[in-house]
Amino acid sequence: MSATLRFDNIGKVFPGVRALDGVSFDVNAGEVHGLMGENGAGKSTLLKILGGEYQPDSGRVLIDDREVHFASAAASIASGIAVIHQELQYVPDLTVSENLLLGALPNRLGWVDKRAAKAHVRERLAAMGVDLDPNAKLRKLSIAQRQMVEICKALLRNARVIALDEPTSSLSHRETEVLFKLVRDLKADNRALIYISHRMDEIYELCDACTIFRDGRKIASHLALADVPRDTLVQEMVGREISDIYGYRARELGEVRFSVKNVQGDALSAPASFEVKRGEIVGFFGLVGAGRSELMHLVYGADKKKDGDIQLDGQPIKIRSTGEAIRHGIVLCPEDRKEEGIVAMATVAENINISCRRHYLRGGLFLDRKKEAQTADRFIQLLKIKTPSRKQRIRFLSGGNQQKAILSRWLAEPDLKVVILDEPTRGIDVGAKHEIYNVIYQLAERGCAIVMISSELPEVLGVSDRIVVMRQGRIAGELPREKASEQAVLSLALPQAESVAQAA
């Protein structure tokens, strides 16, 4: 097996932080090479160097033993490299076919040949087993569908080296199976693949070899991954042993704190009702498109509900906007941190303080900058946000550290009553997950009512006191912790036809 791709002593420094420090390893043709490490360990920075977005400050990138220099993303693509980033890069008002062929759209006499573009995309998607409408605009698609478009975009380029950064973080089980088949087909076709994931099961299922990053350095490379215990990888990633990532803590539950009755909206197929007690963590599970996020948007005032009642501590309340929800002590940490969470051009401190800033006004006019700085520093330390300083623009942080900053924003609210977390650990490493679960337990122990949406079934089972399962826009049932199992939850989540097929 030849080393198609070689990183030789790669170094990269940003103001106040050494992102990569002497990183070297090979990726062979016909191999899937996993990259693992905590958020901010340098994995995504390395891919941006490979993709031509960054240039290394030291070291070399070699393809087929020839040193290459990529001054732009276009140069990297021209060299047969495709990088699928964790933070999706698409044009929302263009169609699926236009996004997939961006930069290579067929033309006739100087005009884009839309018919040829759609026909070509439809044929290629069918060959890959991907169900996407070439005419649909990206803005209208779900996060999972947009992520699939990004994956297909790279595959359509017939690249020799393909790097995937957390590609399944928003995909359904069915879409994940399609992706896994594509990865195996590419491996069989002698492509060289880099696969970044925080999901240990995926790494062991797909990868032949694995390299571990910590604090910008390569800690280890395992060329025969199947022989390496999982605990070894975790310890190499975080520098300490984590025996139980979920660390569930039982607690005494109080009276019903948050009650939703017969809420209706366009995205729901039936009225939805649920309750959460003081100190209770209720997990919401369902396949992609089941309506979990849509229900929470209705409850939170982000979308307009058609009907339904909401009660807080036994009293009816009106929520007609997100601002009203926040004033009642109800907050939501959104699934799509890029579109709905961060303010990309603002600093880490500004992102943390956006919501609670109203509490730091002096005389109703002047901001208390000292209090804002103290709040930002407190949560940077509490959640171990990796940033050179509170003044760093948040767009320069890794996805996981951006997620921690959004979570900090709501933790900074002085009178939290209900916390809705939509995919709170999406794209976050095992050590950071452990820290976030601890924060969730602390909030519950303070008497908050917690709603946690997650597509990771082990996470829902590991953290929740009770699990509500949604299917096709309606609540299909609920299970207490002691009766919840993967089989029981999936039997509620899957459409009846699929459940029967699986049983057979």
The 8 nearest C-alpha neighbors of each residue, nearest first, counted from 0:
[[1, 27, 28, 2, 29, 3, 30, 189],
 [2, 0, 27, 3, 28, 63, 26, 4],
 [1, 3, 27, 4, 26, 25, 28, 5],
 [2, 4, 63, 27, 62, 28, 1, 26],
 [5, 3, 62, 26, 2, 25, 61, 63],
 [6, 4, 25, 61, 60, 24, 7, 26],
 [5, 7, 23, 60, 24, 59, 25, 9],
 [6, 8, 23, 59, 58, 9, 5, 60],
 [9, 7, 21, 58, 22, 23, 10, 6],
 [10, 8, 58, 22, 21, 57, 7, 59],
 [11, 9, 20, 19, 57, 21, 56, 55],
 [10, 12, 19, 56, 55, 18, 17, 20],
 [13, 11, 17, 18, 16, 14, 10, 19],
 [12, 14, 16, 15, 17, 18, 11, 387],
 [15, 13, 16, 12, 387, 17, 391, 18],
 [14, 16, 387, 13, 17, 12, 388, 386],
 [15, 17, 13, 14, 18, 12, 387, 386],
 [18, 16, 12, 19, 13, 11, 20, 215],
 [17, 19, 215, 41, 11, 12, 16, 13],
 [20, 18, 215, 10, 11, 17, 41, 216],
 [19, 21, 10, 216, 215, 22, 9, 11],
 [20, 22, 8, 9, 10, 23, 19, 216],
 [21, 23, 8, 9, 217, 20, 216, 7],
 [24, 22, 7, 6, 8, 21, 9, 25],
 [23, 25, 6, 5, 7, 26, 22, 220],
 [26, 24, 5, 4, 2, 6, 27, 23],
 [25, 27, 4, 2, 3, 32, 5, 191],
 [28, 26, 2, 3, 30, 1, 191, 29],
 [27, 29, 191, 189, 190, 30, 3, 1],
 [28, 30, 189, 186, 190, 191, 187, 27],
 [31, 29, 28, 27, 191, 186, 32, 192],
 [30, 32, 192, 206, 207, 193, 33, 191],
 [33, 31, 193, 208, 209, 206, 194, 192],
 [34, 32, 209, 194, 206, 195, 193, 208],
 [33, 35, 195, 210, 209, 211, 194, 32],
 [36, 34, 211, 212, 195, 210, 196, 33],
 [37, 35, 212, 236, 211, 40, 213, 38],
 [36, 38, 428, 40, 39, 236, 213, 237],
 [39, 37, 399, 40, 428, 397, 427, 400],
 [38, 40, 41, 397, 37, 385, 214, 400],
 [39, 41, 214, 213, 215, 37, 38, 212],
 [42, 40, 215, 44, 39, 18, 43, 19],
 [43, 41, 45, 44, 40, 46, 34, 212],
 [42, 44, 46, 45, 41, 47, 164, 397],
 [45, 43, 47, 41, 46, 42, 48, 18],
 [46, 44, 48, 42, 43, 47, 41, 49],
 [47, 45, 49, 43, 48, 44, 50, 42],
 [46, 48, 50, 44, 52, 49, 45, 53],
 [47, 49, 53, 45, 51, 46, 50, 54],
 [48, 50, 46, 47, 51, 45, 75, 69],
 [49, 51, 47, 48, 75, 72, 52, 82],
 [52, 50, 72, 71, 69, 48, 53, 75],
 [53, 51, 47, 50, 72, 71, 48, 54],
 [54, 52, 48, 51, 47, 55, 50, 44],
 [53, 55, 48, 56, 51, 52, 70, 69],
 [56, 54, 11, 57, 10, 9, 48, 53],
 [57, 55, 11, 10, 54, 12, 58, 9],
 [58, 56, 10, 55, 9, 11, 59, 8],
 [57, 59, 9, 8, 7, 10, 55, 56],
 [58, 60, 7, 9, 6, 61, 66, 8],
 [61, 59, 6, 66, 67, 5, 7, 62],
 [60, 62, 66, 5, 65, 64, 67, 4],
 [63, 61, 4, 65, 64, 3, 5, 66],
 [62, 64, 3, 65, 61, 4, 2, 1],
 [65, 63, 62, 61, 66, 3, 5, 2],
 [66, 64, 61, 62, 63, 67, 60, 4],
 [67, 65, 61, 60, 62, 59, 64, 68],
 [66, 68, 61, 60, 65, 69, 62, 59],
 [69, 67, 70, 66, 60, 54, 51, 59],
 [68, 70, 51, 74, 71, 75, 67, 72],
 [69, 71, 51, 68, 74, 54, 72, 52],
 [72, 70, 51, 74, 73, 69, 52, 75],
 [71, 73, 51, 75, 74, 50, 52, 76],
 [72, 74, 76, 71, 75, 77, 51, 69],
 [75, 73, 77, 71, 72, 69, 76, 78],
 [74, 76, 72, 78, 77, 50, 73, 51],
 [77, 75, 80, 73, 78, 79, 74, 81],
 [78, 76, 74, 75, 79, 73, 80, 72],
 [79, 77, 75, 76, 80, 74, 158, 159],
 [78, 80, 158, 76, 159, 77, 160, 81],
 [81, 79, 160, 76, 158, 75, 78, 161],
 [80, 82, 161, 153, 158, 76, 162, 160],
 [81, 83, 162, 161, 50, 84, 163, 80],
 [84, 82, 163, 164, 162, 150, 149, 81],
 [83, 85, 164, 86, 82, 87, 163, 88],
 [84, 86, 164, 165, 87, 166, 83, 398],
 [87, 85, 84, 88, 337, 398, 83, 164],
 [86, 88, 85, 84, 89, 146, 149, 145],
 [89, 87, 86, 90, 149, 84, 83, 85],
 [88, 90, 91, 87, 98, 149, 137, 145],
 [89, 91, 93, 92, 98, 137, 88, 138],
 [92, 90, 138, 137, 93, 89, 136, 94],
 [91, 93, 90, 136, 138, 137, 94, 139],
 [94, 92, 136, 91, 90, 97, 98, 137],
 [93, 95, 136, 97, 135, 134, 96, 137],
 [94, 96, 133, 98, 97, 135, 136, 99],
 [95, 97, 133, 99, 94, 98, 117, 120],
 [98, 96, 94, 100, 99, 95, 101, 93],
 [99, 97, 101, 95, 96, 100, 94, 93],
 [98, 100, 152, 96, 97, 101, 95, 148],
 [101, 99, 103, 104, 97, 98, 102, 96],
 [102, 100, 98, 103, 97, 99, 104, 96],
 [101, 103, 104, 100, 98, 99, 97, 73],
 [102, 104, 100, 101, 105, 99, 106, 97],
 [103, 105, 100, 101, 102, 106, 111, 116],
 [106, 104, 112, 111, 116, 103, 115, 107],
 [107, 105, 111, 112, 110, 109, 104, 108],
 [106, 108, 110, 109, 112, 111, 105, 115],
 [107, 109, 110, 106, 111, 112, 105, 104],
 [108, 110, 107, 106, 111, 112, 105, 104],
 [111, 109, 106, 107, 108, 112, 105, 113],
 [110, 112, 106, 113, 105, 107, 104, 109],
 [113, 111, 106, 115, 105, 114, 107, 110],
 [114, 112, 116, 115, 111, 117, 105, 106],
 [113, 115, 117, 116, 112, 118, 119, 111],
 [114, 116, 118, 112, 113, 117, 119, 105],
 [117, 115, 113, 119, 114, 118, 120, 105],
 [118, 116, 120, 114, 119, 115, 96, 133],
 [117, 119, 115, 121, 116, 120, 114, 122],
 [120, 118, 116, 122, 117, 121, 115, 123],
 [121, 119, 117, 123, 122, 118, 96, 124],
 [120, 122, 118, 124, 119, 123, 117, 125],
 [121, 123, 119, 125, 120, 124, 118, 126],
 [124, 122, 126, 120, 125, 121, 119, 127],
 [125, 123, 127, 129, 121, 126, 122, 120],
 [124, 126, 128, 122, 127, 123, 129, 121],
 [125, 127, 123, 124, 128, 122, 129, 121],
 [128, 126, 124, 125, 129, 123, 181, 177],
 [127, 129, 125, 126, 124, 130, 177, 123],
 [130, 128, 124, 127, 125, 131, 177, 126],
 [129, 131, 128, 132, 124, 125, 127, 174],
 [132, 130, 129, 133, 124, 144, 95, 135],
 [131, 133, 134, 135, 130, 95, 121, 96],
 [134, 132, 95, 96, 135, 117, 131, 121],
 [135, 133, 132, 94, 95, 136, 96, 117],
 [136, 134, 94, 132, 133, 95, 137, 139],
 [135, 137, 94, 138, 93, 139, 92, 95],
 [136, 138, 91, 140, 139, 94, 95, 92],
 [137, 139, 91, 136, 140, 92, 93, 141],
 [140, 138, 137, 136, 141, 135, 91, 92],
 [141, 139, 137, 138, 144, 145, 142, 136],
 [140, 142, 144, 143, 145, 139, 288, 138],
 [141, 143, 145, 144, 146, 169, 140, 335],
 [144, 142, 170, 169, 146, 141, 145, 147],
 [143, 145, 147, 141, 146, 142, 140, 148],
 [146, 144, 148, 142, 147, 143, 140, 141],
 [145, 147, 143, 149, 144, 148, 142, 150],
 [146, 148, 144, 150, 145, 149, 151, 143],
 [149, 147, 145, 151, 146, 150, 152, 144],
 [150, 148, 152, 146, 147, 151, 83, 145],
 [151, 149, 147, 152, 148, 153, 83, 146],
 [150, 152, 154, 148, 153, 149, 155, 147],
 [153, 151, 99, 149, 155, 150, 154, 148],
 [154, 152, 81, 151, 155, 156, 150, 149],
 [153, 155, 151, 156, 152, 157, 150, 158],
 [154, 156, 152, 153, 157, 151, 99, 123],
 [155, 157, 154, 158, 153, 152, 81, 79],
 [158, 156, 155, 154, 159, 79, 153, 81],
 [157, 159, 79, 80, 156, 160, 81, 161],
 [160, 158, 190, 79, 80, 191, 161, 157],
 [161, 159, 80, 191, 158, 192, 190, 81],
 [162, 160, 81, 192, 82, 80, 193, 158],
 [161, 163, 193, 82, 192, 194, 83, 81],
 [162, 164, 83, 194, 166, 195, 193, 82],
 [163, 165, 195, 85, 84, 166, 83, 194],
 [166, 164, 196, 195, 85, 168, 167, 163],
 [167, 165, 164, 168, 163, 85, 146, 150],
 [168, 166, 170, 169, 165, 175, 171, 178],
 [167, 169, 165, 166, 170, 425, 426, 85],
 [170, 168, 143, 167, 142, 171, 146, 166],
 [171, 169, 143, 167, 174, 175, 168, 172],
 [170, 172, 174, 287, 173, 175, 286, 169],
 [171, 173, 175, 174, 176, 170, 286, 287],
 [172, 174, 176, 175, 171, 177, 170, 178],
 [175, 173, 177, 171, 176, 172, 170, 178],
 [174, 176, 178, 172, 177, 173, 170, 171],
 [175, 177, 179, 173, 174, 178, 180, 172],
 [178, 176, 174, 180, 175, 179, 181, 173],
 [177, 179, 175, 181, 176, 180, 182, 174],
 [180, 178, 182, 176, 181, 177, 175, 183],
 [179, 181, 183, 177, 178, 182, 184, 176],
 [182, 180, 178, 184, 179, 183, 185, 177],
 [181, 183, 179, 185, 180, 184, 178, 186],
 [184, 182, 186, 180, 185, 181, 187, 179],
 [185, 183, 181, 187, 186, 182, 180, 188],
 [186, 184, 188, 182, 187, 183, 190, 181],
 [185, 187, 29, 183, 189, 188, 190, 184],
 [186, 188, 184, 189, 185, 29, 183, 190],
 [187, 189, 185, 186, 190, 184, 29, 183],
 [190, 188, 29, 28, 186, 187, 185, 191],
 [191, 189, 159, 29, 28, 186, 185, 188],
 [190, 192, 28, 160, 30, 29, 27, 159],
 [193, 191, 31, 161, 162, 160, 32, 30],
 [194, 192, 162, 32, 33, 31, 163, 161],
 [193, 195, 33, 163, 32, 162, 34, 164],
 [196, 194, 164, 34, 165, 33, 163, 35],
 [195, 197, 165, 198, 35, 194, 164, 202],
 [196, 198, 428, 199, 35, 427, 429, 426],
 [199, 197, 196, 200, 201, 202, 428, 429],
 [198, 200, 202, 201, 197, 203, 196, 229],
 [201, 199, 203, 202, 198, 204, 205, 197],
 [202, 200, 204, 199, 203, 198, 205, 196],
 [201, 203, 199, 206, 200, 205, 204, 33],
 [202, 204, 200, 201, 205, 206, 199, 225],
 [203, 205, 201, 202, 200, 206, 199, 207],
 [206, 204, 202, 203, 201, 31, 207, 179],
 [205, 207, 31, 202, 32, 208, 33, 203],
 [206, 208, 31, 224, 32, 30, 223, 205],
 [209, 207, 222, 32, 224, 221, 206, 223],
 [208, 210, 33, 221, 32, 34, 220, 224],
 [209, 211, 220, 34, 219, 221, 33, 35],
 [210, 212, 35, 219, 218, 36, 217, 34],
 [213, 211, 217, 36, 216, 218, 40, 35],
 [212, 214, 40, 216, 215, 36, 236, 218],
 [215, 213, 40, 216, 212, 41, 39, 18],
 [214, 216, 19, 41, 40, 18, 213, 20],
 [217, 215, 20, 213, 212, 214, 22, 218],
 [216, 218, 212, 22, 219, 211, 213, 215],
 [217, 219, 211, 212, 216, 213, 235, 220],
 [220, 218, 211, 210, 217, 221, 212, 235],
 [219, 221, 210, 209, 222, 211, 218, 208],
 [220, 222, 209, 208, 224, 223, 210, 219],
 [221, 223, 208, 224, 220, 209, 207, 210],
 [224, 222, 221, 208, 225, 226, 207, 227],
 [223, 225, 208, 226, 227, 221, 207, 222],
 [224, 226, 227, 223, 203, 207, 228, 208],
 [225, 227, 224, 223, 228, 221, 222, 229],
 [226, 228, 224, 225, 229, 231, 223, 221],
 [229, 227, 231, 230, 226, 232, 225, 224],
 [228, 230, 232, 231, 227, 233, 199, 234],
 [229, 231, 233, 228, 232, 234, 240, 241],
 [230, 232, 234, 229, 228, 233, 235, 227],
 [233, 231, 235, 229, 230, 234, 236, 228],
 [234, 232, 236, 230, 235, 231, 237, 229],
 [233, 235, 239, 238, 240, 231, 236, 237],
 [234, 236, 232, 238, 233, 237, 231, 218],
 [237, 235, 36, 233, 234, 213, 238, 232],
 [236, 238, 239, 234, 235, 430, 233, 37],
 [239, 237, 234, 235, 236, 240, 233, 213],
 [240, 238, 234, 237, 241, 235, 233, 236],
 [239, 241, 234, 242, 233, 238, 230, 237],
 [242, 240, 243, 244, 239, 233, 234, 430],
 [241, 243, 240, 244, 230, 246, 245, 233],
 [244, 242, 246, 245, 241, 433, 247, 240],
 [243, 245, 433, 246, 241, 242, 429, 432],
 [246, 244, 247, 243, 461, 462, 433, 436],
 [247, 245, 243, 244, 248, 433, 436, 437],
 [246, 248, 245, 462, 249, 461, 440, 463],
 [249, 247, 246, 250, 440, 462, 437, 245],
 [250, 248, 247, 251, 464, 440, 252, 444],
 [251, 249, 252, 248, 444, 278, 279, 443],
 [250, 252, 253, 249, 278, 444, 279, 277],
 [251, 253, 278, 277, 279, 250, 276, 254],
 [254, 252, 277, 276, 278, 255, 251, 446],
 [253, 255, 276, 277, 256, 252, 312, 275],
 [256, 254, 276, 275, 257, 277, 274, 312],
 [255, 257, 312, 276, 277, 311, 275, 254],
 [258, 256, 311, 275, 274, 310, 255, 312],
 [257, 259, 274, 310, 309, 273, 260, 311],
 [258, 260, 309, 272, 273, 308, 274, 310],
 [261, 259, 272, 308, 307, 262, 309, 258],
 [262, 260, 270, 307, 271, 272, 263, 308],
 [263, 261, 307, 271, 270, 306, 260, 272],
 [264, 262, 270, 306, 305, 304, 307, 261],
 [263, 265, 304, 305, 267, 266, 262, 297],
 [264, 266, 267, 263, 268, 305, 304, 293],
 [265, 267, 264, 293, 472, 290, 268, 294],
 [268, 266, 472, 264, 269, 265, 473, 263],
 [267, 269, 472, 473, 266, 270, 471, 265],
 [268, 270, 473, 267, 271, 472, 263, 474],
 [271, 269, 261, 263, 262, 272, 267, 268],
 [272, 270, 261, 262, 269, 474, 473, 260],
 [273, 271, 260, 259, 261, 262, 270, 274],
 [272, 274, 259, 258, 260, 271, 275, 467],
 [275, 273, 258, 257, 259, 255, 276, 272],
 [274, 276, 257, 448, 255, 256, 279, 258],
 [277, 275, 255, 256, 279, 254, 253, 448],
 [278, 276, 253, 446, 448, 256, 279, 447],
 [277, 279, 443, 446, 252, 447, 448, 444],
 [280, 278, 276, 448, 277, 252, 449, 443],
 [279, 281, 449, 463, 464, 450, 282, 448],
 [282, 280, 465, 450, 463, 466, 464, 449],
 [281, 283, 466, 451, 463, 459, 452, 450],
 [284, 282, 452, 467, 468, 466, 451, 453],
 [285, 283, 468, 453, 452, 469, 454, 467],
 [286, 284, 469, 492, 289, 468, 470, 287],
 [285, 287, 289, 171, 288, 492, 470, 454],
 [288, 286, 171, 289, 285, 170, 143, 454],
 [289, 287, 290, 286, 471, 472, 291, 141],
 [288, 290, 471, 470, 472, 286, 285, 287],
 [291, 289, 472, 293, 288, 292, 294, 267],
 [292, 290, 294, 293, 289, 295, 469, 283],
 [293, 291, 295, 294, 290, 296, 421, 452],
 [292, 294, 290, 296, 291, 295, 266, 297],
 [295, 293, 297, 291, 292, 296, 290, 298],
 [294, 296, 298, 292, 297, 293, 299, 291],
 [297, 295, 301, 299, 293, 302, 294, 298],
 [298, 296, 302, 294, 295, 304, 300, 299],
 [297, 299, 295, 296, 300, 294, 318, 259],
 [300, 298, 296, 297, 301, 321, 295, 324],
 [299, 301, 320, 321, 319, 302, 297, 318],
 [300, 302, 296, 299, 321, 297, 320, 303],
 [303, 301, 297, 300, 296, 304, 299, 293],
 [304, 302, 297, 300, 305, 301, 319, 264],
 [303, 305, 264, 297, 306, 263, 302, 262],
 [306, 304, 264, 263, 303, 307, 262, 265],
 [307, 305, 263, 262, 304, 261, 308, 264],
 [306, 308, 262, 261, 260, 263, 309, 305],
 [307, 309, 260, 259, 262, 261, 310, 306],
 [310, 308, 259, 258, 315, 316, 260, 311],
 [311, 309, 315, 258, 314, 316, 313, 257],
 [310, 312, 257, 314, 313, 256, 315, 258],
 [313, 311, 256, 314, 257, 310, 255, 254],
 [312, 314, 311, 310, 315, 256, 255, 257],
 [313, 315, 310, 311, 312, 316, 309, 258],
 [316, 314, 310, 309, 311, 313, 317, 308],
 [317, 315, 310, 309, 314, 318, 311, 308],
 [316, 318, 319, 315, 309, 323, 308, 324],
 [319, 317, 323, 300, 320, 324, 316, 299],
 [320, 318, 300, 317, 323, 321, 303, 324],
 [321, 319, 300, 322, 323, 318, 301, 324],
 [320, 322, 300, 324, 323, 301, 299, 325],
 [321, 323, 325, 320, 324, 326, 300, 319],
 [322, 324, 326, 320, 321, 325, 318, 327],
 [323, 325, 321, 329, 327, 322, 326, 318],
 [324, 326, 329, 328, 322, 327, 323, 330],
 [327, 325, 323, 328, 324, 322, 329, 321],
 [328, 326, 324, 325, 329, 323, 416, 415],
 [327, 329, 415, 325, 416, 326, 414, 417],
 [330, 328, 417, 325, 324, 327, 416, 418],
 [329, 331, 418, 325, 419, 417, 328, 409],
 [332, 330, 419, 420, 333, 418, 329, 299],
 [331, 333, 420, 421, 419, 406, 405, 330],
 [334, 332, 421, 335, 331, 336, 340, 339],
 [333, 335, 421, 422, 336, 332, 423, 339],
 [336, 334, 337, 333, 338, 339, 340, 142],
 [335, 337, 340, 339, 338, 341, 334, 333],
 [336, 338, 335, 340, 341, 339, 86, 343],
 [337, 339, 335, 336, 340, 341, 342, 333],
 [340, 338, 336, 335, 337, 333, 341, 334],
 [341, 339, 336, 337, 338, 333, 405, 335],
 [342, 340, 343, 336, 337, 350, 339, 405],
 [343, 341, 345, 344, 350, 340, 393, 394],
 [342, 344, 394, 341, 345, 393, 392, 337],
 [345, 343, 342, 392, 394, 346, 393, 341],
 [346, 344, 392, 342, 343, 349, 393, 350],
 [347, 345, 392, 349, 390, 391, 393, 348],
 [346, 348, 393, 350, 389, 349, 392, 391],
 [349, 347, 389, 375, 351, 346, 350, 352],
 [348, 350, 346, 352, 351, 347, 353, 345],
 [351, 349, 347, 348, 353, 352, 346, 342],
 [350, 352, 408, 348, 349, 404, 407, 353],
 [351, 353, 349, 356, 355, 350, 354, 408],
 [354, 352, 350, 356, 349, 351, 355, 408],
 [353, 355, 356, 352, 408, 357, 412, 409],
 [354, 356, 357, 352, 412, 358, 353, 411],
 [357, 355, 359, 358, 352, 353, 354, 360],
 [356, 358, 355, 359, 360, 354, 353, 366],
 [359, 357, 356, 355, 360, 361, 413, 354],
 [360, 358, 356, 367, 357, 366, 361, 370],
 [359, 361, 366, 363, 365, 358, 357, 364],
 [362, 360, 365, 363, 364, 366, 359, 367],
 [361, 363, 364, 360, 365, 366, 359, 367],
 [362, 364, 360, 361, 365, 366, 357, 359],
 [365, 363, 362, 360, 361, 366, 359, 367],
 [366, 364, 361, 360, 363, 367, 362, 359],
 [367, 365, 360, 359, 368, 361, 364, 356],
 [366, 368, 359, 369, 370, 360, 365, 371],
 [369, 367, 371, 370, 366, 372, 359, 373],
 [368, 370, 372, 371, 367, 373, 374, 366],
 [371, 369, 373, 372, 368, 367, 374, 359],
 [370, 372, 368, 374, 369, 373, 375, 352],
 [373, 371, 369, 375, 370, 374, 376, 368],
 [372, 374, 370, 376, 371, 375, 377, 369],
 [375, 373, 371, 377, 372, 376, 370, 378],
 [374, 376, 348, 372, 377, 378, 373, 379],
 [375, 377, 379, 373, 374, 378, 372, 380],
 [378, 376, 374, 380, 375, 379, 373, 381],
 [377, 379, 381, 380, 375, 376, 382, 407],
 [380, 378, 384, 376, 383, 377, 382, 381],
 [379, 381, 383, 378, 377, 382, 376, 384],
 [382, 380, 378, 383, 379, 377, 384, 376],
 [381, 383, 384, 380, 379, 378, 403, 434],
 [384, 382, 380, 379, 381, 385, 378, 431],
 [385, 383, 379, 400, 382, 386, 403, 380],
 [384, 386, 383, 400, 39, 387, 396, 379],
 [385, 387, 388, 384, 396, 391, 389, 16],
 [388, 386, 15, 16, 391, 385, 389, 14],
 [389, 387, 390, 386, 391, 347, 15, 376],
 [388, 390, 348, 347, 391, 375, 346, 376],
 [391, 389, 346, 388, 347, 348, 392, 387],
 [392, 390, 346, 389, 388, 347, 393, 387],
 [393, 391, 346, 345, 394, 347, 395, 344],
 [392, 394, 347, 346, 395, 396, 343, 391],
 [393, 395, 343, 396, 392, 344, 401, 397],
 [394, 396, 393, 392, 397, 391, 343, 386],
 [397, 395, 393, 394, 400, 401, 398, 386],
 [396, 398, 400, 399, 39, 38, 401, 395],
 [399, 397, 401, 400, 402, 396, 426, 38],
 [400, 398, 427, 402, 401, 38, 397, 426],
 [399, 401, 403, 402, 397, 384, 398, 396],
 [402, 400, 398, 404, 399, 403, 396, 397],
 [403, 401, 399, 405, 400, 404, 398, 406],
 [402, 404, 400, 406, 401, 405, 407, 399],
 [403, 405, 407, 401, 402, 406, 351, 400],
 [406, 404, 408, 402, 407, 403, 401, 351],
 [405, 407, 403, 408, 404, 409, 402, 410],
 [408, 406, 410, 404, 405, 409, 351, 378],
 [409, 407, 351, 405, 406, 411, 410, 352],
 [408, 410, 411, 412, 407, 406, 330, 405],
 [409, 411, 407, 412, 408, 406, 415, 413],
 [410, 412, 409, 408, 407, 413, 355, 374],
 [411, 413, 409, 410, 355, 414, 415, 408],
 [414, 412, 411, 415, 410, 355, 328, 358],
 [415, 413, 328, 412, 416, 327, 411, 326],
 [416, 414, 328, 417, 412, 413, 329, 447],
 [415, 417, 447, 328, 329, 448, 414, 418],
 [418, 416, 329, 448, 447, 449, 415, 328],
 [417, 419, 449, 330, 329, 331, 450, 448],
 [420, 418, 331, 450, 451, 449, 330, 332],
 [419, 421, 451, 332, 423, 331, 452, 450],
 [420, 422, 452, 334, 333, 423, 332, 451],
 [421, 423, 453, 334, 425, 452, 424, 420],
 [424, 422, 421, 420, 425, 332, 334, 402],
 [425, 423, 427, 422, 432, 426, 435, 402],
 [426, 424, 422, 427, 423, 168, 399, 169],
 [425, 427, 399, 424, 168, 165, 197, 428],
 [426, 428, 399, 424, 425, 432, 431, 38],
 [429, 427, 37, 197, 431, 430, 38, 432],
 [428, 430, 432, 431, 433, 197, 427, 37],
 [431, 429, 433, 432, 428, 237, 434, 37],
 [430, 432, 434, 433, 428, 429, 435, 427],
 [433, 431, 435, 429, 434, 430, 424, 428],
 [432, 434, 430, 436, 244, 431, 435, 245],
 [433, 435, 431, 437, 432, 436, 438, 430],
 [436, 434, 438, 432, 437, 433, 431, 439],
 [437, 435, 439, 433, 438, 434, 432, 440],
 [436, 438, 440, 434, 435, 439, 441, 433],
 [437, 439, 441, 435, 436, 440, 442, 434],
 [440, 438, 436, 442, 437, 441, 435, 443],
 [439, 441, 443, 437, 442, 438, 444, 436],
 [442, 440, 438, 444, 443, 439, 437, 445],
 [443, 441, 445, 439, 440, 444, 447, 438],
 [442, 444, 278, 447, 440, 446, 445, 441],
 [443, 445, 441, 446, 442, 278, 440, 250],
 [446, 444, 442, 443, 447, 441, 278, 277],
 [447, 445, 278, 277, 443, 444, 448, 442],
 [448, 446, 416, 443, 278, 417, 277, 442],
 [447, 449, 417, 277, 278, 279, 275, 276],
 [450, 448, 280, 418, 417, 419, 279, 447],
 [449, 451, 419, 281, 282, 280, 420, 418],
 [452, 450, 420, 282, 419, 283, 421, 281],
 [453, 451, 283, 421, 422, 282, 420, 284],
 [452, 454, 422, 455, 284, 459, 451, 283],
 [453, 455, 456, 284, 285, 452, 286, 422],
 [456, 454, 458, 453, 457, 459, 284, 422],
 [455, 457, 459, 458, 454, 460, 485, 453],
 [458, 456, 460, 459, 455, 461, 485, 462],
 [459, 457, 461, 456, 455, 460, 462, 453],
 [460, 458, 456, 461, 457, 462, 282, 463],
 [461, 459, 457, 458, 462, 463, 456, 483],
 [460, 462, 458, 459, 245, 457, 463, 247],
 [461, 463, 459, 247, 460, 458, 245, 464],
 [464, 462, 280, 282, 465, 281, 459, 460],
 [463, 465, 480, 280, 281, 279, 479, 462],
 [466, 464, 479, 281, 480, 463, 478, 282],
 [465, 467, 282, 478, 477, 281, 283, 479],
 [468, 466, 477, 283, 476, 282, 284, 478],
 [467, 469, 284, 476, 475, 285, 477, 283],
 [470, 468, 474, 285, 475, 473, 289, 492],
 [469, 471, 289, 492, 473, 472, 475, 285],
 [470, 472, 289, 473, 290, 469, 288, 268],
 [473, 471, 267, 290, 268, 289, 470, 266],
 [474, 472, 269, 469, 470, 268, 471, 475],
 [473, 475, 469, 476, 468, 470, 271, 472],
 [476, 474, 469, 468, 470, 491, 473, 492],
 [477, 475, 468, 474, 467, 491, 478, 469],
 [476, 478, 467, 466, 468, 479, 465, 475],
 [477, 479, 466, 483, 465, 482, 480, 467],
 [480, 478, 465, 482, 481, 483, 466, 464],
 [479, 481, 465, 464, 483, 482, 478, 463],
 [480, 482, 479, 483, 478, 484, 464, 465],
 [483, 481, 480, 479, 478, 484, 487, 465],
 [484, 482, 480, 478, 481, 487, 479, 488],
 [483, 485, 487, 486, 488, 482, 460, 481],
 [486, 484, 488, 487, 489, 483, 456, 457],
 [485, 487, 489, 484, 488, 490, 483, 491],
 [486, 488, 484, 490, 485, 489, 483, 491],
 [489, 487, 485, 491, 490, 486, 484, 492],
 [488, 490, 492, 486, 491, 487, 493, 485],
 [489, 491, 487, 488, 492, 493, 498, 486],
 [490, 492, 489, 488, 493, 475, 468, 476],
 [493, 491, 489, 470, 285, 490, 468, 469],
 [492, 494, 490, 498, 489, 491, 497, 495],
 [495, 493, 497, 496, 498, 492, 470, 491],
 [494, 496, 498, 497, 499, 493, 490, 491],
 [495, 497, 499, 498, 494, 500, 493, 501],
 [498, 496, 500, 499, 494, 495, 493, 501],
 [499, 497, 495, 501, 500, 496, 493, 490],
 [498, 500, 502, 496, 497, 501, 495, 503],
 [501, 499, 497, 503, 498, 502, 496, 495],
 [502, 500, 498, 503, 499, 497, 496, 490],
 [503, 501, 499, 500, 498, 497, 490, 496],
 [502, 500, 501, 499, 498, 497, 496, 495]]
